[in-house]
Amino acid sequence: REVERLYQLYSILKCTSMSNHLCNSITNPSLKDLLQLYFNDKLTEETFHTLHIDPYEHLNQPLTERRAILVRNDIRSLLSVHEDQQFTGRSVARILQGIPSPCFPAEVWGRMYMYWRKHLNVEFNILCKMA
């Protein structure tokens, strides 16, 4: 239930932060209204359907061959730029997803904007295997 609510919140924030034709301010409620519905537990599937929001859309995206090539290129680039570091598949995946660790803290690696949190839309275990 908590994970479902986080997906809902993510979808609300994504919809209101992006300026696209599905989420315009004329036909859709404001962020304030949506957050009130969310925190009062009055947000329903009907609301998402009306707003044309799929709260699970980022989970439904398969890893295409093109995206896999981009991920592999980023992994190679990261490893070649930082040859002095001892990387594991898991540590590379953590960097690409922006998950800090004692060896790779966010304060340092967050500045590596070209890698940090670059592949949030790829499943963590897939990143581990690719690295």
C-alpha positions in Angstrom: 0.0 0.0 0.0 2.8 2.4 0.9 4.7 1.7 -2.4 1.4 2.3 -4.3 1.0 5.6 -2.6 4.5 6.6 -3.5 3.9 5.8 -7.1 0.8 8.0 -6.9 2.7 10.9 -5.4 5.4 10.5 -8.0 2.8 10.6 -10.8 1.2 13.7 -9.4 4.5 15.6 -9.1 5.6 14.5 -12.6 2.3 15.5 -14.2 2.2 18.9 -12.6 5.9 19.6 -13.2 5.9 18.7 -16.9 4.3 21.0 -19.4 2.6 18.7 -21.8 -0.8 18.7 -23.4 -2.1 16.0 -21.1 -1.4 18.0 -17.9 -2.3 21.5 -18.6 -3.6 23.9 -15.9 -6.8 24.6 -17.7 -8.4 21.1 -17.6 -6.5 19.7 -14.6 -6.5 20.5 -10.9 -3.6 22.3 -9.4 -0.8 20.7 -7.6 -2.3 22.0 -4.3 -5.6 20.3 -5.1 -4.0 17.0 -6.0 -1.9 17.0 -2.9 -4.9 17.7 -0.7 -6.6 14.7 -2.3 -3.5 12.6 -1.8 -3.0 13.5 1.9 -6.8 13.1 2.7 -6.8 9.6 1.1 -9.3 10.7 -1.5 -7.2 10.1 -4.5 -8.8 7.4 -6.6 -8.0 5.5 -9.8 -10.8 7.6 -11.4 -8.7 10.7 -10.7 -5.7 9.2 -12.4 -7.9 8.1 -15.3 -9.4 11.5 -15.7 -6.0 13.2 -15.7 -4.6 10.6 -18.2 -1.9 9.6 -15.6 -0.5 6.1 -15.3 1.0 5.9 -11.8 3.0 2.9 -12.9 4.2 4.1 -16.4 7.9 4.2 -15.5 7.7 0.5 -14.5 6.1 -0.5 -17.8 9.0 0.7 -20.0 11.1 -2.2 -21.3 14.8 -1.9 -21.8 15.0 -1.3 -25.5 18.1 -2.2 -27.5 18.9 1.4 -28.1 18.6 2.2 -24.4 20.8 -0.8 -23.5 23.5 0.5 -25.9 23.3 4.0 -24.2 23.6 2.4 -20.7 26.6 0.3 -21.8 28.3 3.3 -23.3 27.8 5.3 -20.1 29.2 2.4 -18.0 32.3 2.2 -20.3 32.7 6.0 -20.1 32.4 6.0 -16.3 34.9 3.2 -15.9 37.4 4.8 -18.3 37.2 8.3 -16.7 37.6 6.9 -13.2 40.2 4.2 -13.8 41.6 4.8 -10.3 38.4 3.6 -8.6 37.6 0.0 -7.7 34.1 -0.5 -9.1 31.7 -3.4 -8.8 28.6 -3.9 -10.8 26.6 -2.9 -7.8 28.6 0.3 -7.2 28.2 1.3 -10.9 24.5 0.7 -10.7 24.3 2.8 -7.5 26.0 5.7 -9.2 23.8 5.5 -12.3 20.7 5.5 -10.0 22.0 8.1 -7.6 22.2 5.9 -4.5 24.9 7.1 -2.2 27.2 4.7 -0.3 30.2 5.2 2.0 32.6 4.7 -0.9 30.6 6.8 -3.3 29.0 9.6 -1.3 26.4 11.8 -2.9 28.3 15.0 -2.0 31.2 13.9 -4.3 29.5 11.8 -6.9 26.5 14.0 -7.2 28.7 16.5 -8.8 29.4 13.9 -11.6 26.2 15.1 -13.2 26.8 13.1 -16.4 26.5 9.8 -14.5 24.8 10.4 -11.1 21.1 9.5 -11.4 21.3 9.2 -15.1 19.5 5.9 -15.5 16.7 6.0 -12.9 14.3 4.5 -15.4 16.4 1.3 -15.7 15.8 -1.4 -13.1 18.7 -1.6 -10.6 19.3 -5.3 -11.0 19.6 -4.9 -14.8 22.1 -2.2 -14.3 24.1 -4.5 -11.9 24.1 -7.2 -14.6 25.1 -4.9 -17.4 28.0 -3.4 -15.3 
